[in-house]
Amino acid sequence: MTEESSGRQDAYVITVCSASGGCGKTFFATSLADIVGRAGHRTLIVDLDLQFGEIAIALQLRPQYSLYDGLYGTHGQPLPAEAFEEHFEELVVHHPFGFDVLTAPRDPALADYVGAGDCTHVLEVVRKKYDLVVVDTPPALTEIVLTSLDQSDRAAVMATLDVPSLKNLKTFSETLRRIKIGDDMQRLILNKVDDDLGLDVKEVQETFDDRFVALIPLSKAVSRAMNVGTVVPEVEPNSKVSQELEKAARSLLPPEMQPDNIGESSSFLSRLLKSSRKEGTRDEAV
């Protein structure tokens, strides 16, 4: 989508965050990027979980470089400010699903070099190159996460259906309000929902004033997809997981990026086969 068609000068930025680990941020970030990327919008995932980012692992990518390499040299010396943008194409991985990925440093020790100012610089550069930027973050409210939230249009705040995660979510959401990231910006997403976990989902919804925009079920489909480097909307587009992901996407995205029905849109394999058939038809015509 062009700037002229959307009326948007910079990318729409969504930060995926949580107070607790294991909430499925990486699963959600990659799925959201796939949903928007398959619609033809220029989409980038930025992995700001700098120590233990899992985007590359989840998508089975082997990037030669990471965002660190656009900011610092081999021995930690700062590079000129313009280096990141000048070498940007070398830093990103173009995923066949239709989105790009900017990975976290390969070595967790390198994360110490990347500060909030660096993250601001990275986001300022990438938001001029894409329609949507999805930022994956560590499970905490670090200076890095706060920097990303400060540059975001929406925050996808995730939790799972267990008491510790929900308690932390309540504190996390209230803290965001105190720093002027209100309910209009927050979108709460409950992941790994199941009727046999000892908590009543309806009561949980009421406790949070019905603010959950999606209730993603506990499903082996998620692990199956991640274990082979793909995402659920690509391999099981009609599943309940995909339906809830679509609901979350609709709540998070601006009007010009609203997704098609996942179950009716083409998977990557279908799109690839269609493209191959078209190529074959052209070859025959020649």
C-alpha positions in Angstrom: 0.0 0.0 0.0 1.3 3.4 -0.9 1.4 6.5 1.3 -1.0 8.1 -1.2 -3.6 5.3 -0.8 -3.4 5.2 3.0 -2.9 8.9 3.7 -0.3 7.8 6.3 3.2 9.3 6.2 4.8 6.9 8.7 4.1 3.2 9.6 1.4 2.2 12.1 3.3 0.8 15.0 2.0 -2.0 17.3 4.0 -3.1 20.4 3.3 -6.6 21.6 4.0 -6.7 25.3 3.2 -8.6 28.6 4.1 -8.6 32.3 4.7 -12.4 32.3 6.7 -14.8 30.3 5.1 -17.5 28.2 2.1 -15.4 27.1 2.7 -16.0 23.4 4.0 -12.6 22.3 6.2 -14.1 19.6 3.4 -16.3 18.3 1.1 -13.3 18.2 3.6 -10.9 16.6 4.5 -13.3 13.8 0.8 -14.2 13.2 -0.2 -10.5 13.0 2.6 -9.8 10.6 1.5 -12.7 8.4 -2.1 -11.5 8.4 -1.2 -7.9 7.3 1.7 -9.0 5.0 -0.5 -11.4 3.0 -2.8 -8.4 2.2 0.0 -6.7 0.5 0.9 -4.1 3.2 4.6 -3.5 3.8 5.1 -5.1 7.1 8.2 -5.4 9.4 8.7 -7.3 12.7 11.3 -5.8 15.0 12.5 -8.1 17.8 13.3 -5.9 20.7 13.6 -8.8 23.1 17.2 -8.1 22.9 18.6 -10.8 25.1 16.4 -13.8 24.3 14.4 -12.8 21.2 12.7 -15.8 19.6 11.4 -14.4 16.3 14.3 -15.9 14.3 13.9 -19.2 16.0 10.1 -19.3 15.6 10.4 -18.6 11.9 13.5 -20.8 11.5 15.5 -17.9 10.1 19.3 -17.8 10.0 20.0 -14.1 9.5 23.5 -13.0 8.8 23.0 -9.8 10.7 20.8 -8.3 13.4 19.7 -4.8 14.4 22.9 -4.7 16.6 25.1 -4.8 13.4 23.5 -1.6 12.2 24.3 0.2 15.4 27.6 -1.2 16.6 30.8 -2.7 15.2 32.4 -6.0 16.0 34.0 -4.8 19.2 31.1 -2.7 20.4 32.2 0.6 18.9 29.2 2.8 18.0 28.7 3.2 14.2 27.8 6.6 12.6 24.1 7.4 13.0 23.5 7.0 9.3 24.9 3.5 9.2 21.7 1.8 10.2 19.7 3.2 7.4 22.5 2.9 4.8 22.9 -0.8 5.5 19.2 -1.5 6.3 18.6 -3.9 3.4 21.5 -6.1 4.6 20.0 -6.2 8.2 16.5 -7.4 7.4 15.3 -10.8 6.3 12.6 -10.9 3.6 10.3 -13.7 4.7 8.4 -15.5 1.9 5.1 -15.0 3.7 5.3 -11.3 2.7 6.8 -9.5 5.7 10.3 -8.5 6.7 12.1 -9.3 10.0 14.7 -7.4 11.9 16.1 -9.8 14.5 17.5 -9.4 18.0 21.3 -9.8 18.6 22.5 -13.4 18.2 24.6 -13.2 21.4 22.6 -12.1 24.6 25.7 -10.2 25.8 25.4 -7.8 22.9 22.0 -6.6 24.2 23.8 -4.5 26.8 25.1 -2.2 24.1 21.6 -1.4 22.7 19.9 1.3 24.7 16.7 3.2 24.6 18.2 5.8 22.3 19.2 3.2 19.8 15.7 1.7 19.8 14.3 5.2 19.2 16.6 5.6 16.2 15.7 2.1 14.9 12.0 2.8 15.1 12.3 6.3 13.6 14.1 4.8 10.6 11.9 1.7 10.0 8.6 3.5 10.3 9.4 5.5 7.2 9.9 2.3 5.2 6.8 0.3 6.0 3.0 0.5 6.5 3.0 -1.6 9.6 5.8 -2.2 12.2 5.1 -5.0 14.8 7.5 -4.8 17.8 8.1 -7.9 19.9 9.3 -7.2 23.4 10.6 -8.9 26.6 8.1 -9.7 29.4 8.7 -6.6 31.5 8.4 -2.8 31.6 12.0 -2.0 30.8 13.3 1.3 29.3 13.4 -0.5 25.9 9.7 -1.5 26.2 8.7 2.0 27.3 10.6 3.5 24.4 8.7 1.2 22.0 5.4 2.0 23.6 6.1 5.7 23.4 6.5 5.3 19.6 3.5 3.1 19.1 -0.1 3.6 18.0 -1.4 0.5 19.8 -0.2 -1.9 22.5 -1.2 -5.5 22.3 -1.1 -6.5 26.0 -1.1 -10.3 26.5 -1.8 -12.6 29.3 -2.7 -16.3 29.8 -5.6 -17.8 31.7 -3.9 -18.3 35.1 -3.9 -16.3 38.3 -0.3 -15.1 38.3 -0.5 -13.9 34.7 -3.9 -12.1 35.2 -2.6 -10.5 38.4 0.4 -9.2 36.6 -1.7 -8.0 33.7 -3.9 -5.9 36.0 -0.8 -4.2 37.5 0.8 -3.9 34.1 -2.3 -2.2 32.5 -2.7 0.1 35.5 0.9 1.1 35.2 0.5 1.9 31.5 -2.4 4.1 32.4 -0.3 6.1 34.9 2.2 6.8 32.2 -0.5 8.1 29.8 -0.9 4.9 27.8 -4.7 4.6 28.3 -7.3 2.0 27.5 -7.8 3.7 24.1 -4.3 2.5 23.2 -4.3 -0.8 25.0 -5.8 -3.9 23.5 -5.9 -6.8 26.0 -5.5 -10.3 24.5 -6.1 -13.5 26.5 -4.1 -16.5 25.2 -4.2 -20.2 26.0 -7.9 -20.2 27.0 -9.4 -23.5 28.0 -12.5 -24.4 29.9 -10.6 -26.9 32.1 -8.1 -24.6 33.8 -10.1 -23.8 36.9 -11.0 -20.2 36.0 -14.3 -19.0 34.5 -13.5 -17.0 31.4 -16.7 -15.0 31.7 -15.8 -13.9 35.2 -12.3 -13.0 34.1 -13.7 -10.9 31.3 -16.0 -9.1 33.8 -13.0 -8.5 36.2 -11.3 -6.7 33.3 -14.4 -4.8 32.3 -14.8 -6.9 29.1 -11.6 -5.4 27.7 -10.2 -8.6 26.1 -10.5 -8.2 22.3 -9.7 -11.8 21.7 -9.7 -15.1 23.6 -7.2 -17.3 21.8 -7.7 -21.0 22.7 -5.1 -23.4 24.1 -4.3 -25.4 21.0 -1.7 -27.8 19.7 -1.9 -26.0 16.4 0.3 -23.2 17.8 3.1 -25.5 18.8 2.8 -27.5 15.5 3.1 -24.3 13.5 6.1 -22.9 15.5 7.9 -26.2 15.4 8.0 -26.1 11.6 8.7 -22.4 11.3 5.3 -21.3 10.2 2.2 -19.5 11.7 -1.3 -20.9 12.3 -3.1 -18.6 9.8 -1.0 -20.1 7.1 -1.5 -23.8 7.9 -4.9 -23.8 9.7 -6.7 -20.7 8.5 -10.2 -22.0 9.6 -9.2 -22.9 13.1 -10.5 -21.2 16.2 -7.0 -19.8 16.9 -7.0 -18.1 13.4 -10.5 -16.7 14.0 -9.4 -15.1 17.3 -6.2 -13.8 15.8 -8.3 -12.1 13.1 -10.5 -10.5 15.8 -7.4 -9.2 17.6 -6.0 -7.9 14.3 -9.2 -6.0 13.5 -9.2 -4.4 16.9 -5.5 -3.3 16.6 -5.3 -2.2 13.0 -6.4 1.1 11.4 -9.3 1.1 8.9 -7.0 0.9 5.8 -5.3 -2.3 7.1 -8.4 -4.3 8.1 -7.7 -7.9 7.1 -9.8 -10.1 4.9 -11.4 -13.2 6.4 -8.5 -15.5 7.1 -10.4 -18.6 6.2 -11.3 -17.2 2.8 -7.9 -15.7 2.0 -5.1 -17.7 0.4 -2.4 -19.4 2.4 1.2 -19.0 1.3 1.2 -22.4 -0.4 -2.0 -21.5 -2.3 -0.6 -18.2 -3.3 2.6 -19.9 -4.4 0.8 -22.6 -6.5 -1.4 -19.9 -8.1 1.7 -17.9 -9.0 3.3 -21.0 -10.5 0.3 -21.8 -12.6 0.3 -18.2 -13.9 3.9 -18.5 -14.8 3.2 -21.8 -16.6 0.4 -20.2 -18.5 2.6 -17.3 -19.6 5.3 -19.8 -20.7 2.8 -21.7 -22.8 1.5 -18.6 -24.4 5.1 -17.7 -25.4 
